[in-house]
Amino acid sequence: MGSRIIQKIGVYRTISIVEAVKDAGIIGAGGAGFPTHVKLEAEVETVIANGAECEPLLSTDVHLMTERADDVVAGLKMAGEATNASRLIIALKRKYKEAIAALEKAIGDDDIELYLMDNYYPAGDEVEMVHAVTGKIVPEGGIPLDVGIVVSNVNTLLNVYMAETEDQPVTSRWITVAGELHDPYIAEVPVGIKAGELLNLAGLATEDPTLISGGPMTGNIVDFEHGITKTCGALIALPPDNTTAVRKRRTPQVEYRRGQSTCDQCFECTIVCPRNHVGHDLYPHKLMRNLFIAPKYSKADLTSVYLCCECGLCDMYACPLDLSPRDVIVQLRGELQEAGIDNPHNRAEPQEHPEKEFRKVNADRLLTRIGLKKYDLHDFPLRQITTNEVSIALDQHVGTPSEPIVEEGQRVNKGDLIADIPQGALGSKVHASIDGTITKINDSRIEITAEED
């Protein structure tokens, strides 16, 4: 496993790539937030750099692959070294012409492949990407590691490069600020900067906007006080009557009741389901059917809800009755978990659906369907963003929330460790993203305020 020698206060020590990544608090920047050091501890055959920019509207990964291609490629090689991988691949959409040219130049004579994908959603989903790029199918309820593969977002690999070469922890992230705005943009922002500050810089062009953190398909509604996390690739402001905004504001409980009374079993949700495409035993229309079967369904018959990736195609694209199989599945999954029923689905060799290629959903068509095509600029201007106040979440990763190691009133510098991984837990370290004073600590976040100039 690769290692380097760094100097800290006059003392030399050897540190592995995995240790550097762990110390830097790197998690999956594509949205999942899985601690990267855990992925890199495995030995695998293949590492795939995910540059598909899965969610509509987002342009941050494309920007990084174009402007920081050398660093992304270097980060991929470091991930390959850490995992002893024999095959390195960068997967991105063939429409990203400038990024492809930049990556080809950065790769040079290195043994790294480019895999060019069509413009469909969800091209960046790990299970879908593994199948598209390698032909392998991740087992039901499994992860790419089960088939000897690590998939890592290009922003994550940039962070790996910065941790390994510059000893730099994750204190910022690249983000697309889009929607009903006068001046949408892309920027590298401090982790924890508040959503309202970013939107004010862009100039809201609508009253009472619905704010979405992350992409329009899988992102969540937030308020102006929301602190941007390491996993947040976008902040989107939409008019309250926008199709996506209306959909996002409906609660799972409402969707559950509507599904019980309205679903006509048309099968459209299953036709577009990416897990069904790779042969996983997930049929959303059958789960909807169980809502109106009497007597009340048996929870043991609904365990396929554990296989859903919550991509949103079933509700935001497919359903002609404007229902949400996704929200129903999420609620049913919660009921199963409360009942102590675990996921029994673990088939190791599911088979690809013979109509998989014909059932893919074009990303441009999706944007039109969800009422966002007008906001798809493709070429967002770049801005420099600073702030005097951040609110840094302690649970922005998969696993156990980080434990604060600082106190209110304490002065910290950008890059200082402020919260650590609990002993023996899956988690990630958290660092100060600005110089300032710790002004508030609670179970969910740490706030830092800098003195204004």
FILO-158077 format. One record per atom (N, C-alpha, C): residue in three letters; x, y, z. Coordinates in steps of 0.02 Angstrom, whole numbers, plus 50000, padded with zeros to 5 digits. Example, Ala and Ser with C-alpha at 12.3 -4.5 7.8 and 13.67 -1.06 7.14 Angstrom:
FILO-158077
ALA506604971650390/ALA506154977550390/ALA506604983550390/SER506424988850354/SER506844994750357/SER506455000250394/
end
This chain:
FILO-158077
MET500424994050000/MET500005000050000/MET500445006250000/GLY500275011249958/GLY500695017149952/GLY500755021050016/SER501315024550024/SER501405028650083/SER501845034550065/ARG501865039450108/ARG502295045250098/ARG502575047350165/ILE503075051750163/ILE503375054350224/ILE503205061650230/ILE502915063650286/ILE502755070750296/ILE503085073150360/GLN503165079750366/GLN503475082650425/GLN502965086550465/LYS502915085050528/LYS502465088550574/LYS502865090950634/ILE502955097550639/ILE503305100750696/ILE503995097350707/GLY504345096650651/GLY505025094050657/GLY505085086550662/VAL504515082850663/VAL504525075650670/VAL504305072450604/TYR504715067950578/TYR504525064550516/TYR504145058150532/ARG503625056750494/ARG503255050550503/ARG503015048050436/THR502945041650429/THR502685038650368/THR501935037650375/ILE501575039550323/ILE500845039050325/ILE500595035950261/SER500155031050266/SER499875027850206/SER499345032250174/ILE499185030650112/ILE498655034350077/ILE498005033850117/VAL497845027850142/VAL497235026850179/VAL497225031250242/GLU497785031450277/GLU497825035650338/GLU497735042950321/ALA498055045150265/ALA497995052150245/ALA497275053850228/VAL496925049350194/VAL496225050450177/VAL495795050650239/LYS495925046150287/LYS495555046150350/LYS495665052550389/ASP496295054650394/ASP496465060750431/ASP496145066850399/ALA496045066750333/ALA495765072450297/ALA495015072750300/GLY494685067550327/GLY493955067650332/GLY493615067050265/ILE493895063150220/ILE493605062550153/ILE493035057450153/ILE492475059550125/ILE491895055150115/ILE491675055750043/GLY491235051250022/GLY490995051449954/GLY490655058049938/ALA490945061949893/ALA490685068549877/ALA490105068349827/GLY489965062449801/GLY489425061849752/GLY488735061949782/GLY488685061549848/GLY488035061849881/GLY487935056549934/ALA488245050749926/ALA488145045349974/ALA488495046650040/GLY489095049450038/GLY489445051250099/GLY489775045450135/PHE489925039950100/PHE490255034250133/PHE490985036150145/PRO491245034850206/PRO491935036550222/PRO492425033350173/THR492825037350138/THR493245034950084/THR493805030450109/HIS494055031750169/HIS494615027650193/HIS494415020350201/VAL493775019150215/VAL493535012250222/VAL493545008750153/LYS493325012350101/LYS493345009650034/LYS494055007850014/LEU494525012350029/LEU495205011450006/LEU495595006250046/GLU495305003850101/GLU495624998450139/GLU495554991750104/ALA495084991250057/ALA494964984850023/ALA495454983949965/GLU495584977649947/GLU495964976149887/GLU495464974249833/VAL495504977649776/VAL495014976549723/VAL495374975949656/GLU494994973849607/GLU495264973149539/GLU495234979749501/THR494694983649514/THR494554989649473/THR494354995549517/VAL494595001449499/VAL494345007649528/VAL494055011849471/ILE493425013949480/ILE493085018049431/ILE492995025149459/ALA493245030049423/ALA493115037049440/ALA492445039049410/ASN491975040949452/ASN491295042549430/ASN491255049949411/GLY491245051249345/GLY491185058049320/GLY490545058949280/ALA490045054749293/ALA489435054949254/ALA488995060949270/GLU489145064449326/GLU488715070049348/GLU487985067849344/CYS487815063249388/CYS487185059549382/CYS486565064049383/GLU486525068549430/GLU485915072649438/GLU485855077949383/PRO485245079249358/PRO485145084749311/PRO485335091449342/LEU485535096049299/LEU485725103049315/LEU486445103749341/LEU486705098849376/LEU487355099649408/LEU487915099949356/SER488415104249370/SER488985105049324/SER489655105049361/THR489665103249424/THR490285103749463/THR490795098549443/ASP490575092249434/ASP491055087049415/ASP491345088349346/VAL490935090749300/VAL491175092349233/VAL491715097849238/HIS491585102749280/HIS492075108149289/HIS492735105349316/LEU492705100949366/LEU493315098249395/LEU493695093949346/MET493345089949306/MET493685085749257/MET494005089949202/THR493725095749188/THR494005100149137/THR494575104349163/GLU494485107349222/GLU494975112149248/GLU495485109049295/ARG495325103249325/ARG495795100049371/ARG495925092749350/ALA495955091649285/ALA496035084849259/ALA496655081449286/ASP497225084949288/ASP497845081949313/ASP497765079449384/ASP497435083349426/ASP497355081549497/ASP496865075749505/VAL496325075749465/VAL495845070349467/VAL496175063749447/VAL496575063949393/VAL496925057949371/VAL497425055649424/ALA497775060349454/ALA498245058549507/ALA497895055349566/GLY497315058149585/GLY496925055249639/GLY496685048249624/LEU496505047049561/LEU496295040349540/LEU496875035449546/LYS497465037549525/LYS498055033149530/LYS498215031649603/MET498125036449647/MET498235035249719/MET497735030249747/ALA497105030949726/ALA496595026049747/ALA496765019149721/GLY497015018749660/GLY497225012449632/GLY497815009449669/GLU498275013649689/GLU498855011349727/GLU498645008749795/ALA498185012249828/ALA497965010249895/ALA497605003549893/THR497225002249840/THR496814996149836/THR497144990649795/ASN497764991949770/ASN498114987149727/ASN497704985249665/ALA497324990049640/ALA496914988749581/ALA497344988249518/SER497154983749474/SER497524982749412/SER497194986449353/ARG496594989149365/ARG496234992549312/ARG495944999049338/LEU496085004549304/LEU495835011249323/LEU495425013949265/ILE494825016349281/ILE494355018749229/ILE494045025349251/ILE493975029949205/ILE493595036049217/ILE492965035649174/ALA492385035749205/ALA491755035249169/ALA491415042049169/LEU491255044549110/LEU490905050849103/LEU490495050749039/LYS490055055649033/LYS489615055748975/LYS489985058348914/ARG489835055448856/ARG490185057048795/ARG490055064248773/LYS489535067348800/LYS489385074348781/LYS489855079248814/TYR490255077048863/TYR490715081548898/TYR491375082148859/LYS491345085348801/LYS491905085448755/LYS492535088648785/GLU492455094348818/GLU493045097848845/GLU493355093748901/ALA492935090648943/ALA493205086548997/ALA493575080448969/ILE493305077448917/ILE493635071648886/ILE494325073648860/ALA494355079348826/ALA495005081548799/ALA495505082948855/ALA495275086048909/ALA495725087548965/ALA495965081148999/LEU495525076349007/LEU495715070049038/LEU496195066048995/GLU496065065948930/GLU496515062448885/GLU497225065348889/LYS497275071848893/LYS497925075048900/LYS498245073348967/ALA497845073349020/ALA498115071849086/ALA498325064549092/ILE497965060149061/ILE498125053049064/ILE498775051449027/GLY498865054648969/GLY499475053548931/GLY499585046148915/ASP500165043648936/ASP500335036648923/ASP500145031948981/ASP499815034649032/ASP499615030449088/ASP499095025349066/ASP499085019749100/ASP498615014349083/ASP497945015549118/ILE497595020749095/ILE496945022649123/ILE496445023049065/GLU495875019949074/GLU495365019749021/GLU494855025349031/LEU494595027848976/LEU494005032248978/LEU493415028148953/TYR492875028148991/TYR492255024948969/TYR491735030348958/LEU491485030948897/LEU491025036248880/LEU490305033648882/MET489895037048920/MET489205034948932/MET488715039348893/ASP488145036548878/ASP487615040448847/ASP487295045048900/ASN486885049748876/ASN486595054848920/ASN485935052248949/TYR485985048049001/TYR485385045449033/TYR485435046049109/TYR484875045349141/TYR484855045549215/TYR484585038849240/PRO484885035849293/PRO485445038349333/PRO486115035149314/ALA486465038049266/ALA487095035349243/ALA487615034949298/GLY487565039349348/GLY488055039549401/GLY487905035049460/ASP487335031649460/ASP487185026849513/ASP487715021349512/GLU487975019549571/GLU488535014849574/GLU488375008149542/VAL487795005449557/VAL487614998849530/VAL487554999249454/GLU487225004449430/GLU487145005449358/GLU487835006449325/MET488265010449356/MET488915011849326/MET489345005549322/VAL489345001649376/VAL489734995449376/VAL489524990949318/HIS488864990349308/HIS488624986049255/HIS488784988849186/ALA488694995449177/ALA488824998549113/ALA489554998049093/VAL489994999249142/VAL490714999649128/VAL491044992749124/THR490854988149167/THR491204981749172/THR490784975749152/GLY490124976549147/GLY489684970949133/GLY489504966849194/LYS489804968449252/LYS489654964849313/LYS489024967649346/ILE488664963549382/ILE488064965649417/ILE488184964949492/VAL488104970449528/VAL488174970249601/VAL487614965949630/PRO487764961549677/PRO487244957249706/PRO486694961249739/GLU486104958249746/GLU485564961549782/GLU485794963349853/GLY485634969449873/GLY485824971649939/GLY486564972649948/GLY486954972349893/GLY487674972749898/GLY487944979449877/ILE488614979749872/ILE488974985849852/ILE489504983849801/PRO489774988649764/PRO490284986949713/PRO490874982849739/LEU491054983649802/LEU491594979649830/LEU491464972149824/ASP490824970249823/ASP490654963149818/ASP490864960149752/VAL490974964249701/VAL491204961749636/VAL491904964449619/GLY492274966349672/GLY492974968349663/GLY493074975149633/ILE492604979749648/ILE492634986449618/ILE492524991849670/VAL492904997249665/VAL492775003349703/VAL492565008749654/VAL492015012149669/VAL491785017849630/VAL491865024049672/SER492195029149645/SER492325035249684/SER492205041249640/ASN491825046049666/ASN491675052249630/ASN492315056149615/VAL492315059849560/VAL492925063549541/VAL493105068949592/ASN492605072049624/ASN492745076949677/ASN493075073549737/THR492865067449751/THR493175063549805/THR493905062149788/LEU494045060249726/LEU494725058749705/LEU495165065049706/LEU494865070749690/LEU495235077049697/LEU495425078149770/ASN494965076649816/ASN495115077249887/ASN495655072249909/VAL495655066249880/VAL496175061349895/VAL496855064249874/TYR496885067149815/TYR497505070149791/TYR497745075649838/MET497285079949859/MET497475085549903/MET497705083149972/ALA497395077749996/ALA497595074950061/ALA498285071850056/GLU498415068350001/GLU499045064649994/GLU499635069249979/THR499525074349938/THR500085078549916/THR500165084949958/GLU499605087549984/GLU499625093950020/GLU499445093250093/ASP499305087150116/ASP499085086050186/ASP498485090450202/GLN498025091150153/GLN497475095850159/GLN496825092150175/PRO496505093650231/PRO495855090650247/PRO495295093750205/VAL494715090550208/VAL494135093150171/VAL493825098850210/THR493915104850185/THR493615110750217/THR493155114550168/SER493115112150107/SER492685115450057/SER492415110250009/ARG491925112349969/ARG491685108049916/ARG491435112249857/TRP491465109349798/TRP491215112749739/TRP490465111749734/ILE490115117049714/ILE489385116849715/ILE489105120849657/THR488555118549628/THR488175122249577/THR487595125649612/VAL487545132149604/VAL486985136049631/VAL486545138049572/ALA485945135049568/ALA485545135549507/ALA484805136649524/GLY484415137549471/GLY483695138349479/GLY483455145249460/GLU482925147549494/GLU482615153949479/GLU483025159449512/LEU483605160949481/LEU484085165749507/LEU484305170549452/HIS484505176549473/HIS484755181349424/HIS485455179449399/ASP485875176849444/ASP486565175349426/ASP486775168549454/PRO486545163049426/PRO486765156349448/PRO487515155549436/TYR487825150949473/TYR488555150349467/TYR488805143649494/ILE489455142449484/ILE489815136949516/ILE490345140049561/ALA490455137049619/ALA490965139749664/ALA491235134349710/GLU491835135249734/GLU492095131249789/GLU491945135049853/VAL491545132049897/VAL491295135649955/VAL491525132150019/PRO491595135850074/PRO491765132650138/PRO491215127950161/VAL491395122050185/VAL490905117450214/VAL490555121050272/GLY489895120850271/GLY489505124050325/GLY489255130950307/ILE489455133750250/ILE489175140250231/ILE488425139550224/LYS488045144650242/LYS487315143950244/LYS487015145050175/ALA486485141250162/ALA486155141450097/ALA485925148550079/GLY485665152050128/GLY485415158850115/GLY485955163450090/GLU486555162650115/GLU487115166950092/GLU487275165550019/LEU487285159250000/LEU487435157549931/LEU486885160049884/LEU486255159649906/LEU485705161849864/LEU485685169449858/ASN485855172849912/ASN485875180249909/ASN486395182649859/LEU486955179049855/LEU487475180849807/LEU487245179749735/ALA486795174949726/ALA486535173549659/ALA485945177949640/GLY485605180749690/GLY485025184949677/GLY484395181049662/LEU483985179949712/LEU483365176249702/LEU482905179949654/ALA482605176249608/ALA482145179149559/ALA481435176649569/THR481285174149630/THR480615171849646/THR480485172849721/GLU479865173749739/GLU479685174349809/GLU479505167449837/ASP479645166649901/ASP479485160449936/ASP479745154249899/PRO480395154049884/PRO480665148549845/PRO480675142049884/THR480655136449848/THR480795129949876/THR481535128549865/LEU481905127349919/LEU482625126349914/LEU482785118949918/ILE483175116549872/ILE483375109449870/ILE484125108949876/SER484335105149926/SER485055103749935/SER485205097249901/GLY485675097349852/GLY485815091449811/GLY485455091949745/GLY485415086549708/GLY485095086749644/GLY484335086849648/PRO483995088649594/PRO483265089149596/PRO482915082349604/MET483255076849587/MET482945070349592/MET482995067349662/THR483575067949693/THR483695064649758/THR483825069549815/GLY483865076049800/GLY483995080949852/GLY483415082049898/ASN483545085449953/ASN483045086750005/ASN482895094150011/ILE482285095750032/ILE482105102750045/ILE482465105150108/VAL482765111050104/VAL483105114150161/VAL482875121350169/ASP483085124550223/ASP482925131550233/ASP483555135850223/PHE483475142350232/PHE484025146950219/PHE484595146150269/GLU484465143050327/GLU484985142150378/GLU485375135650369/HIS485195131750320/HIS485525125350308/HIS486265126350293/GLY486695122550327/GLY487405122850314/GLY487595117750261/ILE487945119950209/ILE488145115550154/ILE488625110150179/THR488495103950159/THR488895098250183/THR489405096150130/LYS489835091450149/LYS490335088750103/LYS490025085050044/THR489405082850052/THR489085078849999/THR488635082949954/CYS488555089349967/CYS488065093449931/CYS488365096049866/GLY488135093449809/GLY488385095549744/GLY488015101349714/ALA487445103249744/ALA487045108649715/ALA486585111649767/LEU486405117949755/LEU485875121349792/LEU485415124349739/ILE484785122249740/ILE484325124149687/ILE483735127849717/ALA483585133749690/ALA483005137749712/ALA482475137549658/LEU481865135449677/LEU481335134649628/LEU480725138649648/PRO480335141149600/PRO479705144449616/PRO479245139349650/PRO478795141549694/PRO478375136849731/PRO477915132749688/ASP477755135149627/ASP477295131449583/ASP477665127049533/ASN478325126649537/ASN478695122349492/ASN478525115049504/THR478525110949452/THR478335103949458/THR478745100249510/THR479405101249508/THR479845097949556/THR479735100549626/ALA479635107049634/ALA479515109949700/ALA478875107149731/VAL478345106749691/VAL477715104149717/VAL477795096949739/ARG478135093049698/ARG478255086049714/ARG478655085249779/LYS479185089249786/LYS479625088649844/LYS479265090449909/ARG478775094949905/ARG478435097249966/ARG477925092249993/ARG477715087549951/ARG477225082649975/ARG477555077750022/THR477195075850075/THR477485071450125/THR477395064050106/PRO477825059650131/PRO477735052450118/PRO477065049850141/GLN476805052650195/GLN476155050350221/GLN475595051850171/VAL475625057750140/VAL475125059550089/VAL475195054950029/GLU475805053750007/GLU475915049349950/GLU475655042249964/TYR475745040050024/TYR475515033350045/TYR474755032850037/ARG474395037850061/ARG473665037850057/ARG473425038349984/ARG473775042549945/ARG473575043249874/ARG473695036749836/GLY474245033349852/GLY474385027049820/GLY473875021749834/GLN473615021749896/GLN473105016849915/GLN472465017549874/SER472315023649855/SER471665024849823/SER471695025749747/THR472305026949720/THR472335029349651/THR472725024849603/CYS473225021149626/CYS473665017349582/CYS473255012749536/ASP473395013049470/ASP473025008949422/ASP473435003149395/GLN474015001749427/GLN474434996049409/GLN474654996249335/CYS474875002049313/CYS475075002749243/CYS475754999849227/PHE476184998849280/PHE476834995649271/PHE477385000549249/GLU477215006949237/GLU477715011649213/GLU478295012649262/CYS478155012449327/CYS478675013449377/CYS479195007849374/THR478975001849362/THR479434996149357/THR479824996349292/ILE479524998749239/ILE479864999049174/ILE480495003349178/VAL480485008849217/VAL481065013349220/VAL481525011849279/CYS481365007049321/CYS481745005749382/CYS482445003049367/PRO482975006649385/PRO483655004349369/PRO483864998049406/ARG483574996649464/ARG483734990449499/ARG483394984449464/ASN482784985549440/ASN482454980349401/ASN482834978949337/HIS483144984049308/HIS483524983249246/HIS484104978349253/VAL484414978249313/VAL484984973749323/VAL484774967249357/GLY484124965949358/GLY483874959449381/GLY483744958949455/HIS483784964449492/HIS483614964049563/HIS482854963149570/ASP482654959749622/ASP481954957749631/ASP481534963549658/LEU481514968949619/LEU481144974949638/LEU480644976749584/TYR480004976749603/TYR479454978449558/TYR479024983549594/PRO479164989949585/PRO478794995149621/PRO478044994749614/HIS477794992749555/HIS477064992449546/HIS476744987049590/LYS477114981749603/LYS476854976549647/LYS476824978949719/LEU477314982949739/LEU477294985849806/LEU476714990649814/MET476574994449761/MET475994998949763/MET475344994849767/ARG475324989249732/ARG474734984949732/ARG474554982649803/ASN475074981249842/ASN474954978849910/ASN474614983949955/LEU474624990249935/LEU474314995449976/LEU473554994649979/PHE473254991949926/PHE472524991549927/PHE472264984349926/ILE472694979649942/ILE472474972749950/ILE472214971750021/ALA471644968450028/ALA471364966850094/ALA471344959250102/PRO471474956350162/PRO471654960050222/PRO472344963250216/LYS472544967150266/LYS473164970850262/LYS473754966250245/TYR474174968750201/TYR474744964950177/TYR475184962450234/SER475554957150218/SER476054954550265/SER476714958150252/LYS477014960850305/LYS477644964450297/LYS478184959950268/ALA478154953450282/ALA478654948850256/ALA478634948350180/ASP478074950450150/ASP478014950150077/ASP478274956450043/LEU478504961250081/LEU478694967850053/LEU479434969350061/THR479834964350074/THR480544965650089/THR480944968250030/SER480674967949969/SER481044970649912/SER481134978249917/VAL480784981449964/VAL480894988649973/VAL481624990149991/TYR481974985250019/TYR482674986250037/TYR483124986949976/LEU482884985149917/LEU483284985349857/LEU483244992049820/CYS482794996449841/CYS482685002849806/CYS483265007649818/CYS483485010949765/CYS484025015949771/CYS483765023049777/GLU483095023849775/GLU482765030449783/GLU482985035449730/CYS483075033249669/CYS483285037749615/CYS482745042749596/GLY482105040949607/GLY481555045449593/GLY481245044949525/LEU481485040549482/LEU481185040049416/LEU480465037749419/CYS480305033349466/CYS479625030649470/CYS479115036149482/ASP479285040949524/ASP478795046149540/ASP478865052449499/MET479475054849489/MET479565061249456/MET479565060849380/TYR479615054749354/TYR479615053949281/TYR479065049349256/ALA478975043549288/ALA478585038249257/ALA477835038449270/CYS477635039749332/CYS476945038649351/CYS476455043449316/PRO475985040949277/PRO475505045349243/PRO474985048249290/LEU474935045449351/LEU474445047949400/LEU474775052349453/ASP475415053949443/ASP475775058449489/ASP475805055549559/LEU475915048949564/LEU476015045649628/LEU476755044749641/SER476925042649702/SER477625041849720/SER477765034949749/PRO477905030049706/PRO478125023549732/PRO478735024249778/ARG479175028949762/ARG479765029849804/ARG479585031449876/ASP479135036249886/ASP478945038049954/ASP478585032349990/VAL478185028649953/VAL477855022749981/VAL478375017650003/ILE478875016549961/ILE479405011749977/ILE479785013950040/VAL479945020450044/VAL480305022950103/VAL479895021750166/GLN479245023050163/GLN478825022050222/GLN478775014650240/LEU478685010350189/LEU478655003250202/LEU479305000550231/ARG479865003150206/ARG480515001050232/ARG480575002850306/GLY480335008650324/GLY480345010650394/GLY479925005950437/GLU479355003950412/GLU478924999250449/GLU479264992550459/LEU479604990050408/LEU479964983750413/LEU480534984150464/GLN480894989750462/GLN481444990650510/GLN481194990850581/GLU480624994450592/GLU480334994650659/GLU480104987750682/ALA479894983550635/ALA479654976850651/ALA480234971950659/GLY480844974250647/GLY481434969950654/GLY481524965050597/ILE481244966650539/ILE481304962350480/ILE481884964850437/ASP482394960750429/ASP482984962650391/ASP482904961050316/ASN483374963450277/ASN483364962250205/ASN483584955050190/PRO483144950850163/PRO483324943950147/PRO483594943050076/HIS483594948450036/HIS483764947949966/HIS484524948349956/ASN484824943049931/ASN485554942949923/ASN485774938749864/ARG485354938249812/ARG485564934349754/ARG486214937049726/ALA486694932549717/ALA487364934649697/ALA487424935849622/GLU487004932649581/GLU487084933149509/GLU486414934649475/PRO486114940449488/PRO485504942249452/PRO485654943349378/GLN485154943049337/GLN485244943649264/GLN484954950149238/GLU485314953249192/GLU485094959449160/GLU484424958449125/HIS483984963349131/HIS483344963049095/HIS483484963849020/PRO483174959748979/PRO483324960048906/PRO483144966648874/GLU482714970648905/GLU482524977148876/GLU482864983048911/LYS483384981648948/LYS483714986848989/LYS483904993048947/GLU484224992048891/GLU484464997748851/GLU483885001948825/PHE483324998848812/PHE482745002448785/PHE482355006148839/ARG482475004248901/ARG482095007148956/ARG482455012948991/LYS483045014548969/LYS483415020148999/LYS483045026748986/VAL483125031449032/VAL482785037849027/VAL483285043249008/ASN483175046548951/ASN483615051848928/ASN483595057648977/ALA484185060248994/ALA484235065449046/ALA483915072049023/ASP483965073748960/ASP483655079948936/ASP482895079348938/ARG482635073648920/ARG481915072548923/ARG481675072848996/LEU482085070149041/LEU481925070449112/LEU481885077649136/LEU482375081749117/LEU482375088849138/LEU481735092349115/THR481515090949055/THR480895093949029/THR480295091549070/ARG480285085149084/ARG479715082149120/ARG479645085249190/ILE480195086649223/ILE480155089149292/ILE480175096849295/GLY480125100149238/GLY480055107349236/GLY480685111249250/LEU481275108449233/LEU481905111849249/LEU482335113449188/LYS482095112049129/LYS482505112949069/LYS482745120149062/LYS482345124949081/LYS482525131949073/LYS483125133949116/TYR483265129949168/TYR483825131549213/TYR484475127949194/ASP484455124049141/ASP485035119949122/ASP485495124149077/LEU485975127649109/LEU486405132349074/LEU487005129049040/HIS487205123249064/HIS487795119649039/HIS488455123049057/ASP488485129649052/ASP489105133249064/ASP488995138649118/PHE489005136549181/PHE488895141149236/PHE489535145249249/PRO489475151849260/PRO490075155749276/PRO490365153749344/LEU491015154749351/LEU491385152849412/LEU491445158849458/ARG491325157849524/ARG491385163249572/ARG491825161149630/GLN492125166149663/GLN492515165049723/GLN492085166949783/ILE492015162349831/ILE491555163349887/ILE491935162649954/THR491845167549998/THR492085167050067/THR491515168650114/THR491605167250178/THR491085168650227/THR491385169850295/ASN491005172950339/ASN491215174050408/ASN490855169550458/GLU490425165150432/GLU490025160950477/GLU489875154250444/VAL489985148750480/VAL489815142150454/VAL489465138050508/SER489045133450485/SER488695128750528/SER488845121750501/ILE489295118150534/ILE489575111850508/ILE489225105950540/ALA488905101850499/ALA488535096050525/ALA489015090550548/LEU488805086950600/LEU489205081450627/LEU488985074650598/ASP488445074550559/ASP488175068250533/ASP488115068550457/GLN488585071650423/GLN488535072350350/GLN488835066350312/HIS488925060850346/HIS489225054950316/HIS488835048750338/VAL488945043150302/VAL488675036750323/VAL489025034550387/GLY488635031950435/GLY488935029550497/GLY488725033650557/THR489145033750608/THR489005037150671/THR489215044450667/PRO488805049150693/PRO489015056150693/PRO489675057150728/SER490045062150704/SER490695063650733/SER490615066750803/GLU491125065850845/GLU491105068550914/GLU491525074950919/PRO491225080450941/PRO491615086650948/PRO492205085850995/ILE492775088750978/ILE493365088751021/ILE493575095851039/VAL493135100651025/VAL493255107651041/VAL492725110151090/GLU492825116151115/GLU492355119151161/GLU492125125951136/GLU491525128051158/GLU491295134651140/GLU491775139951167/GLY491905144951125/GLY492375150151143/GLY493085148851120/GLN493215142851097/GLN493895141051075/GLN494035143851006/ARG494655146450997/ARG494865148850932/ARG495125143050890/VAL494945142850826/VAL495185137650781/VAL495405140750715/ASN495835137250681/ASN496055139350615/ASN495775134650563/LYS495695137050502/LYS495455132850447/LYS495895126650442/GLY495575120850441/GLY495945114550436/GLY496045111050502/ASP495905114450558/ASP495965111250624/ASP495425105950632/LEU495615100450665/LEU495135095150680/LEU494665097650735/ILE494005097350722/ILE493525099650772/ILE493055094150796/ALA493025088550759/ALA492615082850780/ALA492935076450753/ASP492935071150794/ASP493295065050777/ASP492815059150770/ILE493065053650744/ILE492675047450737/ILE492615044150805/PRO492015042450827/PRO491945038850891/PRO492335032250890/GLN492595030350946/GLN493005024350952/GLN492635018250924/GLY492955014850876/GLY492685008650849/GLY492095009450802/ALA491925015550783/ALA491335016750741/ALA491525018250669/LEU491045017350624/LEU491115019650556/LEU490955027050555/GLY491415031050530/GLY491295038250531/GLY491825042150495/SER491835048650506/SER492305053050471/SER492495058950516/LYS493105061250507/LYS493345067150544/LYS493055073450513/VAL492985078650554/VAL492715085050532/VAL493205090550550/HIS493315095250504/HIS493805100450514/HIS493485107450507/ALA493805112350539/ALA493575119250532/ALA493665121550460/SER493165124850434/SER493195127150364/SER493385134550358/ILE493405138150414/ILE493635145050415/ILE494025146250480/ASP494405151650483/ASP494705153850546/ASP494155157250587/GLY494145156050652/GLY493645159450693/GLY493575156550762/THR493015158050794/THR492875155850862/THR492275151150862/ILE492335145650900/ILE491765141050907/ILE491225144650947/THR490655145850915/THR490125149650948/THR489545145250973/LYS489495139150946/LYS488955134750968/LYS489125127450952/ILE488975123050999/ILE489055115850989/ILE488425112351015/ASN488135108050973/ASN487585103850998/ASN487665096850969/ASP487155092750975/ASP487205085750952/ASP487265085050877/SER487085090250840/SER487065089650767/SER487565093850729/ARG487835099250761/ARG488275103650723/ARG488735107850767/ILE489235110650734/ILE489695115350765/ILE489685121750724/GLU489585127450758/GLU489575133850723/GLU490215137750739/ILE490485140850686/ILE491095144850692/ILE490955151750663/THR491185156850698/THR491105163750676/THR491775167150674/ALA491915170450618/ALA492545174250611/ALA492415181550625/GLU492935185050646/GLU492875192250655/GLU492845195550587/GLU492345199850578/GLU492275203350514/GLU492825208550506/ASP493075209250444/ASP493595214050430/ASP493325221150436/
end
